[in-house]
Amino acid sequence: MSCRTKEVSGFAAIQETIELAQLSEQLGFRRYWIAEHHEENSSHCAPEVLLAALAERTEAITLGAGGMLMRYRDPYLVSQAFSLLSELYPGRIELGIARGRIKGPTSKYFESFDTSDSRFDELSALLPRMWARSRQILRPGVSRPPLWQLGGRADTAGRNRMSLCLDAFYRSPTKEDVSVAIREYTDTFRAHCVGSEPEYALALAGLCATSSEDAEEWLRRAPETGFPVNVIKPAIVGSPERWRAAIDEWTSACPISTFIVLVASHDTMVKRRSLELIADTFELRSTGAETELECAHAHAQ
């Protein structure tokens, strides 16, 4: 198995992101999300800019930020940027917000900022308020892309009338944990948003290879590619049959049918092959697929 161990240029990493978005669309994934990163080995830190490039180079796949680090962001400027993106690419843009923090040398720039959890909650709550007053606030039009909260408290997402993406990246929730969070979210959402239905998903990382042995070997070598397996915990590593069984277990135990998948490697071949096998396993190119799988892409290179 080949694994990329050398660093690649920022341009090459961005080009790979574009190519993976195109591949994801061809394979039948419904979404392609990109994350905001500011680490030294990150290829970009402005999802709103890269999303425009992705939209220009794909046809119909939904594109989103998964997610914007709102504790460092101005809600007004974020809402304007994503409203404009949604106006340019109608029905294809989503805005996800995340509770993550900027670490490393870059964090010193934000030492004078209030980046507390309470400030994050305050800034995040402003986004749906701006959506509600779009005719007075958003320019040039009134496009309002769907809002997603990634991780965090389920009741906060419901109270803010956002869709919710629970994460199995940084922790390993049980199926009961996920079911409880979904119930809490849907109850809170319906209490605050009359006339709309809540939407939710589960994000997980993993590797899919022709055999479980190959998948385990990819996982063993993932740190050599720069993938932080000590931070992002792969939830499913194995053959297509293992993936089918694992997803079936989730959908049987929890009221959930949408999954965000992050391939747990920075090796290009591994990412492409995993996505291809997952798409074939769940027949994503068939419009009759009952389980929706989406693609997330990490940009640390």
C-alpha positions in Angstrom: 0.0 0.0 0.0 1.3 3.5 -0.8 1.0 6.3 1.7 1.9 9.8 1.2 4.4 10.9 3.8 5.9 14.0 2.1 4.4 17.4 2.5 2.6 18.9 -0.5 2.2 22.5 -1.6 -0.9 24.5 -0.7 -1.9 24.6 -4.3 -1.6 20.8 -4.7 -3.6 20.2 -1.5 -6.4 22.6 -2.8 -6.4 20.9 -6.2 -6.8 17.5 -4.4 -9.8 19.0 -2.5 -11.4 20.0 -5.8 -10.7 16.6 -7.4 -12.2 14.8 -4.4 -15.3 17.0 -4.5 -15.7 16.1 -8.2 -15.2 12.4 -7.4 -17.7 12.5 -4.6 -20.3 14.0 -6.9 -19.6 11.3 -9.5 -19.9 8.5 -6.9 -23.3 9.8 -5.7 -22.5 11.4 -2.4 -25.1 14.0 -1.7 -22.9 16.4 0.3 -19.2 17.5 0.4 -18.2 19.5 3.5 -14.9 21.2 4.1 -13.5 22.3 7.5 -11.9 25.5 8.7 -8.3 25.0 9.9 -5.5 27.4 10.9 -2.8 25.0 11.8 0.7 25.3 10.2 0.1 22.3 8.0 -3.3 23.4 6.8 -3.9 24.1 3.1 -6.5 26.9 3.7 -8.3 28.8 6.4 -11.2 30.4 4.5 -14.0 27.8 3.6 -16.2 30.6 2.1 -13.5 31.2 -0.5 -12.8 27.6 -1.3 -16.5 26.7 -1.5 -16.9 29.1 -4.5 -14.1 27.3 -6.3 -15.7 23.9 -5.6 -19.1 25.1 -6.8 -17.6 26.3 -10.0 -16.0 22.9 -10.7 -18.9 20.7 -9.7 -22.5 20.5 -11.1 -25.0 19.7 -8.4 -23.5 18.3 -5.2 -24.4 20.2 -2.0 -21.3 22.0 -0.6 -20.9 23.2 2.9 -18.6 24.4 5.7 -18.2 21.8 8.3 -17.7 24.0 10.0 -16.9 27.7 10.6 -15.1 28.4 13.9 -17.7 30.9 15.1 -15.9 31.9 18.3 -13.4 33.7 16.0 -15.9 35.0 13.4 -18.2 38.0 12.9 -21.8 36.6 12.4 -22.7 39.5 10.1 -19.8 38.9 7.8 -20.3 35.2 7.8 -24.0 35.5 7.0 -23.2 37.9 4.1 -20.6 35.6 2.6 -22.9 32.5 2.7 -25.9 34.4 1.6 -23.9 35.6 -1.5 -22.6 32.0 -2.1 -26.2 30.7 -1.9 -27.4 33.4 -4.3 -24.6 32.4 -6.8 -25.2 28.7 -6.4 -28.9 28.3 -5.4 -29.7 25.2 -3.4 -26.1 24.0 -3.2 -24.6 25.8 -0.2 -24.8 25.0 3.5 -23.3 26.8 6.5 -22.1 24.6 9.4 -20.7 26.1 12.6 -18.2 24.3 14.9 -17.0 24.8 18.5 -13.4 24.1 17.7 -10.5 26.3 18.7 -7.5 27.6 16.9 -4.3 26.2 18.4 -0.6 26.7 17.8 1.2 29.9 16.9 -1.9 31.4 15.3 -3.8 31.4 18.5 -1.6 34.2 19.8 -3.3 36.6 17.4 -6.6 36.0 19.2 -5.4 36.4 22.7 -7.3 39.7 23.1 -10.6 38.1 21.7 -13.3 36.7 23.9 -13.4 33.1 22.7 -15.2 31.6 25.6 -18.0 29.1 25.2 -20.6 31.6 26.3 -19.4 34.0 23.6 -19.5 31.2 21.0 -23.2 30.5 22.0 -24.0 34.2 21.7 -22.4 34.6 18.3 -24.0 31.4 16.9 -27.4 32.5 18.0 -27.1 35.7 15.9 -27.0 33.7 12.7 -30.6 32.4 12.7 -31.8 35.9 13.8 -30.2 37.4 10.8 -31.8 34.7 8.6 -35.2 35.7 10.1 -34.5 39.4 9.2 -32.9 38.6 5.8 -34.7 41.3 3.8 -33.2 44.0 6.1 -29.8 42.5 6.5 -28.6 40.2 3.8 -27.1 41.5 0.5 -27.6 41.3 -2.5 -30.6 39.0 -2.1 -32.4 37.0 0.5 -30.8 33.6 0.0 -30.5 31.7 3.3 -28.5 28.5 3.1 -29.4 25.8 5.7 -27.7 26.2 9.1 -26.0 23.3 10.7 -24.5 23.0 14.2 -21.6 20.5 14.4 -21.3 18.7 17.7 -22.0 20.7 20.8 -25.2 20.6 22.8 -28.3 19.2 21.0 -30.7 21.5 22.8 -28.7 24.6 21.6 -29.1 23.5 18.0 -32.8 23.0 18.5 -33.2 26.3 20.2 -31.4 28.1 17.4 -33.5 26.3 14.8 -30.4 24.7 13.2 -29.9 21.2 11.7 -27.6 19.1 14.0 -24.6 17.0 13.1 -23.5 14.8 16.0 -19.9 13.8 16.0 -18.2 10.5 16.5 -14.9 12.0 15.5 -13.5 13.1 18.8 -15.4 10.7 21.1 -17.1 7.4 20.8 -20.7 7.8 21.7 -22.9 4.8 22.2 -26.0 4.3 20.1 -28.1 5.2 23.2 -26.1 8.4 23.6 -27.0 9.3 20.0 -30.6 8.4 20.4 -30.9 10.5 23.5 -29.3 13.5 21.8 -31.6 13.2 18.8 -34.7 13.1 21.1 -33.5 16.2 23.0 -32.7 18.0 19.8 -36.0 17.2 18.0 -38.1 18.1 21.1 -36.3 21.5 21.5 -36.4 22.2 17.8 -40.1 21.6 17.4 -40.8 23.8 20.5 -38.9 26.7 18.8 -39.6 26.2 15.1 -43.3 25.7 14.2 -43.8 24.4 10.7 -40.3 23.0 10.0 -38.9 19.5 10.5 -35.6 19.0 12.3 -32.7 17.5 10.3 -29.8 15.6 11.8 -26.8 13.5 10.9 -23.9 11.6 12.4 -20.3 12.3 11.5 -17.8 9.5 11.7 -14.3 8.8 10.5 -13.1 5.5 9.0 -11.4 3.5 6.3 -12.9 1.1 3.8 -10.7 -1.3 1.8 -11.2 -4.5 -0.2 -10.3 -6.5 2.9 -10.3 -5.7 6.6 -6.6 -6.5 6.7 -5.9 -3.8 4.1 -8.0 -1.3 6.0 -6.1 -2.1 9.2 -2.9 -1.5 7.4 -4.1 1.8 6.1 -5.0 2.8 9.7 -1.6 1.7 11.0 0.1 3.9 8.4 -2.3 6.9 8.7 0.0 8.8 11.1 2.7 8.7 8.5 0.4 10.6 6.1 -0.1 13.3 8.8 -3.6 12.2 9.8 -4.2 12.8 13.5 -5.6 9.4 14.6 -4.8 10.3 18.2 -7.4 13.2 17.9 -9.9 11.9 15.3 -10.9 8.4 16.2 -11.8 6.1 13.3 -15.2 4.5 14.0 -15.4 2.0 11.1 -12.3 0.3 9.7 -12.7 -2.7 7.5 -14.1 -4.2 4.4 -17.3 -3.1 2.5 -19.1 -5.9 4.4 -17.9 -4.5 7.7 -19.2 -1.0 6.7 -22.6 -2.4 5.6 -23.0 -4.2 9.0 -21.8 -1.2 11.0 -24.1 1.3 9.3 -27.0 -1.2 9.5 -26.4 -1.4 13.3 -26.6 2.4 13.6 -29.7 2.7 11.6 -31.4 -0.1 13.4 -30.6 1.2 16.9 -31.0 5.0 16.2 -33.5 7.1 14.3 -30.8 8.3 11.9 -30.1 7.7 8.2 -27.7 10.4 7.2 -24.0 9.9 7.8 -21.0 12.3 7.2 -17.9 10.3 6.4 -14.3 11.4 6.8 -11.7 9.1 5.4 -9.0 8.7 8.1 -5.9 9.2 6.0 -4.2 12.0 4.0 -3.1 9.5 1.4 -4.8 10.4 -1.9 -5.1 6.8 -3.1 -6.6 5.7 0.3 -9.1 8.5 0.3 -10.2 7.8 -3.3 -10.4 4.0 -2.9 -12.3 4.3 0.4 -14.9 6.6 -1.1 -15.3 4.4 -4.2 -15.9 1.3 -2.1 -18.3 3.0 0.3 -20.3 4.4 -2.6 -20.5 1.0 -4.3 -21.4 -0.7 -1.0 -24.4 1.6 -0.4 -25.3 2.0 -4.1 -25.1 5.8 -3.8 -25.4 6.2 -7.6 -28.8 4.6 -7.3 -31.5 7.1 -6.5 -33.2 4.4 -4.4 -30.5 4.3 -1.7 -32.2 4.4 1.7 -29.1 5.5 3.7 -27.6 8.8 2.8 -23.8 9.1 3.1 -22.0 12.4 2.7 -18.3 13.2 2.3 -16.3 15.4 4.6 -12.8 16.5 3.8 -10.1 17.5 6.3 -7.5 20.0 5.0 -4.5 19.5 7.2 -1.9 18.3 4.8 
